[in-house]
């Protein structure tokens, strides 16, 4: 698959079965769809292509459990590589792709790209508040799908500078890690910085800690009652809400 690089934001370091449960649908016709597979792994589908973010073998298994896509992005190296993992590696050589995504176009560095008519911007960030000295680097990917701008923040661990916010640009949907290095208070502050209208929490902690982490985040977001779990998010530009809306997604296909 060919890649066309467009106005780099930063110089790149390189030259299943249908779910019948109801989903949240903020639109009609042909919406962009977003599904959560656990931790920071999400799948975004548009009319042109499918983008899968953070499909680590430690999350989706060596085979990928049938998760397919045209483009796969990785925000950081896999923290817990599968002990029996093998196959194609990401561009920086730090992550093994699951079998079902071995043919996908892989992005794991900063820059601005166009692949299969999908515009993707990778912005360098970090997984801690000390410029990566504790937990390493992170790439936040902004993806434009059917006119909807989605930011996948990976495992970000800090608030954003004005320069980074300029690199990121306008955001409609923010997929944000909850329960990781970013505190609930700072996660809510980050959402305010981005001015995103739809918020998708990604539980980046162990199951035993997830309920407490989510409750703290919802409290900081001013959500008094947790929204009902939905199978997926569907959205198109004409239906983006005017008020901040938090969407809780079910985890699809646990290992």
C-alpha positions in Angstrom: 0.0 0.0 0.0 1.4 3.4 -0.8 1.8 6.2 1.6 1.7 9.9 0.9 3.3 12.1 3.5 1.7 15.5 3.9 3.1 18.6 5.7 4.9 16.8 8.6 4.0 18.0 12.0 7.2 16.6 13.3 10.0 14.9 11.3 9.2 11.1 11.2 11.9 8.8 12.5 11.5 6.7 9.4 12.3 8.3 5.6 -15.8 -11.1 14.6 -19.5 -12.1 14.9 -21.9 -9.1 14.9 -23.0 -7.8 18.3 -26.8 -7.6 18.4 -26.8 -5.4 21.6 -27.9 -1.7 21.1 -25.3 0.9 20.3 -25.2 4.6 20.8 -25.9 6.2 17.5 -25.7 10.0 17.4 -26.4 10.1 13.7 -28.1 8.5 10.7 -26.9 7.3 7.3 -23.3 6.1 7.2 -21.5 7.0 10.5 -18.0 6.6 11.6 -18.0 3.7 14.0 -15.7 3.1 17.0 -15.3 -0.1 19.0 -13.2 -0.7 22.2 -11.3 -4.0 22.6 -9.7 -3.4 26.0 -6.9 -1.2 27.4 -6.1 1.3 24.8 -7.1 -0.8 21.8 -9.9 0.7 19.6 -11.1 0.0 16.1 -12.4 2.9 13.9 -14.3 2.3 10.7 -15.2 4.8 8.0 -16.5 4.3 4.5 -13.0 4.4 3.1 -10.9 2.3 5.6 -10.6 0.8 9.0 -8.0 2.1 11.5 -7.0 0.0 14.5 -5.1 1.6 17.4 -2.9 -0.2 19.9 -3.7 -3.8 18.9 -1.0 -5.3 21.1 -0.7 -9.1 21.2 -0.9 -8.7 25.0 -4.4 -7.3 24.5 -5.9 -9.1 21.5 -3.7 -12.2 21.5 -1.2 -13.4 18.8 -3.9 -14.1 16.2 -5.7 -10.8 16.8 -9.1 -12.6 17.3 -10.1 -11.7 13.8 -9.7 -7.9 14.3 -9.0 -6.6 10.8 -8.0 -3.2 9.5 -6.3 -1.3 6.7 -4.1 0.8 9.0 -2.8 0.0 12.5 -1.2 2.6 14.8 0.9 2.1 17.9 1.2 4.8 20.5 4.1 3.1 22.4 6.0 -0.2 22.5 4.1 -3.3 23.9 4.6 -3.4 27.7 3.9 -7.1 28.0 4.8 -8.9 24.8 3.1 -12.2 24.4 5.5 -15.0 25.5 4.8 -17.0 22.4 4.4 -14.0 20.1 5.8 -14.0 16.6 5.2 -12.4 13.3 5.7 -9.0 11.6 7.1 -6.2 13.7 6.1 -2.5 13.8 8.2 0.0 12.0 10.4 0.8 15.0 10.8 -2.9 15.7 9.4 -2.7 19.3 6.0 -4.4 18.8 4.7 -7.6 17.2 1.6 -7.2 15.1 -1.2 -9.8 15.7 -1.7 -12.2 12.8 -5.0 -10.6 11.6 -3.3 -7.3 11.1 0.0 -8.4 9.5 -1.1 -6.9 6.1 -2.2 -3.6 7.6 -0.2 -0.4 7.0 1.6 0.4 10.2 2.3 3.8 11.8 4.2 4.2 15.1 5.9 7.6 14.8 5.1 11.3 14.6 4.2 12.9 11.3 1.2 13.7 9.1 0.1 11.0 6.6 -2.5 10.1 4.1 -3.2 6.4 3.7 -6.2 5.1 1.7 -7.8 8.6 1.8 -7.6 8.7 5.6 -5.7 11.7 7.1 -3.7 10.7 10.2 -1.5 12.9 12.3 0.9 11.5 14.9 2.0 13.9 17.6 4.9 13.1 20.0 3.9 13.0 23.6 5.1 11.0 26.7 3.8 8.4 29.1 4.7 10.5 32.2 5.1 14.1 33.3 8.9 14.0 32.9 9.3 13.9 29.2 9.4 10.1 29.1 12.2 9.6 31.5 10.0 7.3 33.6 7.8 5.4 31.2 8.9 6.4 27.7 7.5 8.1 24.7 3.9 8.1 23.4 2.3 9.1 20.1 -1.2 10.6 20.1 -2.8 9.9 16.7 -5.5 12.2 15.3 -7.6 10.4 12.6 -10.1 12.1 10.3 -12.9 9.6 9.4 -15.9 10.7 7.4 -15.4 14.3 8.6 -15.1 13.3 12.3 -11.8 14.1 14.0 -10.9 11.4 16.5 -7.8 11.6 18.8 -6.5 8.4 20.2 -4.3 9.5 23.2 -2.7 6.1 23.7 -1.2 6.0 27.2 -0.4 9.7 27.6 0.7 10.8 31.0 0.6 14.6 30.9 -1.3 17.7 29.9 -0.6 19.4 26.6 1.4 22.5 25.7 -0.1 25.2 23.4 2.3 24.0 20.7 1.1 20.4 21.0 -2.5 21.6 20.9 -1.8 23.5 17.7 -0.2 20.4 16.2 -3.3 18.4 17.1 -5.9 20.8 15.8 -9.7 20.5 16.2 -10.9 17.3 17.9 -14.5 16.0 18.0 -13.9 12.6 19.8 -11.2 11.9 22.4 -10.3 8.4 23.4 -8.5 8.9 26.7 -6.7 6.4 29.0 -8.2 6.1 32.5 -6.5 4.5 35.4 -3.0 4.8 34.0 -0.3 7.4 34.7 -2.8 10.2 34.1 -4.8 11.1 37.2 -8.6 11.5 36.9 -8.3 15.2 37.6 -5.7 15.7 34.8 -7.6 13.5 32.4 -10.6 15.8 32.8 -8.3 18.8 32.3 -6.9 17.3 29.2 -10.4 16.8 27.8 -11.1 20.5 28.5 -7.8 21.4 26.7 -8.8 19.5 23.6 -12.4 20.8 23.7 -13.7 17.4 22.6 -17.5 17.0 22.6 -17.5 13.1 22.8 -15.3 11.4 25.3 -14.5 7.7 25.2 -12.7 6.4 28.4 -10.2 3.6 27.8 -9.6 1.7 31.0 -5.8 1.3 31.1 -5.6 -0.5 34.4 -6.2 -4.0 35.8 -9.8 -5.1 36.1 -9.7 -5.0 39.9 -9.0 -1.2 39.8 -11.1 -0.3 36.8 -14.4 0.5 38.6 -12.7 2.9 41.0 -10.7 4.5 38.3 -13.7 5.0 36.1 -15.8 6.4 39.0 -13.1 9.0 39.8 -12.9 10.1 36.1 -16.7 10.4 35.8 -16.8 12.5 39.0 -14.1 14.8 37.6 -16.1 15.1 34.4 -19.2 16.1 36.3 -21.1 12.9 35.4 -23.2 11.9 38.4 -24.7 8.7 36.9 -22.6 6.4 34.8 -24.0 6.1 31.2 -25.2 2.7 30.1 -22.6 0.6 28.4 -22.9 0.6 24.6 -21.5 -1.9 22.0 -20.0 0.9 19.8 -20.1 4.6 19.1 -21.5 5.8 15.8 -21.1 9.4 14.8 -21.1 11.8 11.8 -20.3 15.5 11.7 -23.9 16.8 11.6 -24.7 15.0 14.9 -21.7 16.0 17.1 -23.3 17.1 20.4 -22.9 20.7 21.6 -22.3 19.6 25.2 -19.6 17.2 26.3 -20.9 13.6 26.2 -19.2 10.7 27.8 -19.7 7.3 26.1 -18.9 4.1 27.9 -18.2 1.2 25.6 -18.3 -2.5 26.3 -15.0 -4.4 25.9 -15.3 -6.6 22.8 -13.9 -10.1 22.8 -11.8 -10.5 25.9 -9.0 -13.0 25.7 
